[in-house]
Amino acid sequence: MKTLPKNWITEGHIDFEYKKYQLLAYLQLTNKHFNELKLYPDLSELIDHYRNLNELKSGSFELSQLFPKTLDSIDFQKGKLNYQSSVSEDSVMKELSMIAEFALPKLVRQIEEGRTIYDFVEDQLEFEPVGIVPIYNQEGYILLSREKKKEVHVYRYRSSQLHLAGEKFRSISMWLIGIFQRSLINTVEKIKMDLIREIKELPNPATWRIHSRQEFPLEETLVPISKRLLLKTVTT
């Protein structure tokens, strides 16, 4: 199992023992990743599973709409089709309630473990601007380095604003544009100047240095945490 389907609790055979096995296998895999200090995508998936399961538990009527139904009768006067559930909702709801009661605390514990690791990693990161930060900081560069590595991974980022359900959200996209070698001469300031010379469309880019004092997985941990750190910093 690589991941747990979004609608795992209502997909396939709804049986407490089966769903219990399915969940425990998934949690065993995420725990393995956490032991390797790999946080993403597992941590965000765990949070989504918790939210979905919590919503399903508190909204049994909505949950009942997920089950297959068969046509029972036709009301010609009202022009209405009457459907009957093809499963026994009482027995299924009881089974789902047992699954939810079992799963929710385990998801909470796993999320707390992930957040503990997240906080630990964040404490090991140095986050600072390279040079003067311009007024416009919605796009620019992130120079990501690690204590025992000579490589500096250079990412370009762009911040954008999303409008969903009447609310505004800010997002960050970030992509790798090159890997440089650190040295006494090739400092982060020198790398920034090289970027300015090579990429003309950003003549005065906001540039940030994120340095990890310990070794952590790059793609699964450092990059997503760097995005979140940057998201807290960029302004409208």
C-alpha positions, 0 to 999 in steps of 0.5 A, a space after each residue: 500500500 502506497 497511500 490510503 484512498 480519500 474515501 477509504 472508509 466507504 470504498 469496497 467492503 465495509 467491515 470493521 476488521 478489514 478497515 482496521 487492517 487497511 488503516 493499520 497498514 497505512 499507519 505503519 507505512 507513514 510511521 516508517 516514513 516519519 522515522 526516516 524524517 520524511 514528512 510529506 505528503 504523509 502529514 498533509 494526507 493524514 490531516 485530510 483523512 482526519 478531517 474527512 472522517 470527522 466530518 463523516 462521523 458528524 454528518 451521518 445523513 450526508 454519509 448515507 447518500 454515498 451508498 448505492 440505491 435502487 429505484 423503488 417506485 415512481 410518483 407520477 403525480 409529483 413527478 418524483 422517483 423514489 429510491 431505496 438504499 440497497 444496503 441496510 443503513 442501520 448495520 452499515 452506520 453501526 460498522 462505520 461508527 466503530 471504524 471511526 471510533 477506532 481510526 480517529 484517535 490513531 490518526 490524531 496520534 500520528 498527526 501529532 508525531 508528524 507535527 513534532 518532527 515538523 517543529 524539530 526540523 523547523 528549529 534546525 533551519 536558518 531563514 534569512 534574506 540575501 541582501 536587501 528585500 525589495 518591496 515586491 517579494 511575490 516572486 524570487 529565489 530560495 537558496 537551500 543549503 545543508 550543513 554537510 553538503 556543498 550543494 546549494 539548491 536554487 529554487 524560483 518561487 512565485 506567490 499567488 492569491 486564490 479565491 475559494 468559497 468567498 475567501 482569499 488564500 495565498 499559495 506558493 509555487 516553487 521549482 528547481 532552477 539549478 544546483 550550485 557549489 558553495 565555496 569561500 568565493 562562491 557565496 550565496 551573495 555571489 550566487 544571487 548576483 549570478 542569477 540576476 545576470 542570467 535571468 533578466 526578467 527579475 532584475 531585483 529579486 527577493 532572495 532568501 537563504 534557508 540553511 539546515 544545520 542537520 541532514 534531512 530529506 530534501 524533497 519530502 521535508 526541507 522543500 515543503 517546510 521551506 515553502 511554508 516558511 516563505 508563505 509566512 513571509 511574503 506580503 500582499 
